[in-house]
Amino acid sequence: MDTTSSSVKTSPNSLGTSNIGKLLVQYSLPAIIASLATSLYNIVDSIFIGRGVGAMAITGLAITFPLMNLVVAFCVLIAVGGATVSSIFLGQKNIDKAGLVVGNVVLVCVIHALVITTGTMFFLDPILYFFGATHETISYAREFMQVIVLATPISYVFLGLNNLMRATGYPKKAMISALLSVAVNVVFAPLFIFVFDWGIRGAALATVLGQMAAFVWVLAHFCSKKSFIHFTRGCWKLSWDLIKRMYAIGMSPFLMNCCACLVVVFINKALLDSAGVSGNLAVGAYGIINRTSMFFVMIIFGVTQGMQPILGYNFGAANWSRVSQTLKKGVIIGSAVATIGWVLTEAIPDVISSMFTTERAMIDIAREGFRIFFIFYPFVGAQIVIQNYFQSIGKPKLSIFLSLTRQLIFLLPLLWILPPKYGVDGVWIAMCTSDFIACALAIGTVLVMNKRIAKRLNAAQHNSNA
């Protein structure tokens, strides 16, 4: 395969020359639409489960959140790392290495999936009880996760290749794959729940069918020789050096998902302890809040996914000006999205909760949770963008550090201190306080580190032009 500059097609090259604002729209908008569709699906799916199966099913679904975060963590470890590495290789005009990434991502995703599926299925009930399941909710959580976990090999390869599709110059096709997954899901979920009466297991089956449809779509893309980066005979050779590099970059989102898993366990247990006989309802209320929060977080993730190839390419090309512009615009957009989330959840919390359940007690608990949890939410957008910025330019240690501070280092001590004194409100206060502190730290970190990064990239560009 030719690795000269002349062989690089227009789409990847435009990352280093086109207007930053237009590139952000070009790459972020499809990612945002895909993320928005996924978030809407998660919300609609929860609504189907809450209204078609019952309030305890909502709580059972909430119990599965940490396990799903843990399962996804082992996928993003390689998927996000592979996307970033491929973007950097494209910026360096190293097309052979960018192609090698594709095969390595698929192979390692399959290995991860087989290990996770085997281990999770064997210990499923103990894991769910550890995550906060009770005798009233374990059956719902078990039925949902059995289906999801068995389909892990398909979902891993789909997510891995979809990230690479976006990173190698096909953001619209990556968007279509996500929309395809959601469309199939939304069609079959109500059919399986309300018509076939398959309960929460039917919702899980609909999810798997959606992932299978998207899996076929992305596989067809990389099998086509018309695609800029596609499967070749040489791409199936495992490269340990390449895998280590992908692991290093993917470690940040991996730890972020692992932290989210651990944090939800502590949150669920704090709610069960603080709410007494209403513990299951409090966990269900948190499930509603969490789904709503993730709706806005996923939009911000869509922005960062669009930023990733732009940042990776220009960092690889030592173009600091374009790296800096991309970061600034991303922070503004992320903060604006989070602010919209804060306004809506403060203004109409009952309307949001009522979409998920008719259980009055759960709606009352969620109302107070919305108003406290989202107080500092506008700051979350900037923190997420900055954290993913460091990941996109190949500085995983900083990204990991910022991820750990928000989800672990600040939050867990607050969850230990506040709920015994303030009850369920203490749980919400702990979460919003940790968000505020973590954002302040992220802003300080990026201001300090960017001075060093700018100096290094400007010097590298000067030497290359000399």
Disulfide bonds with the S-S distance in Angstrom:
none
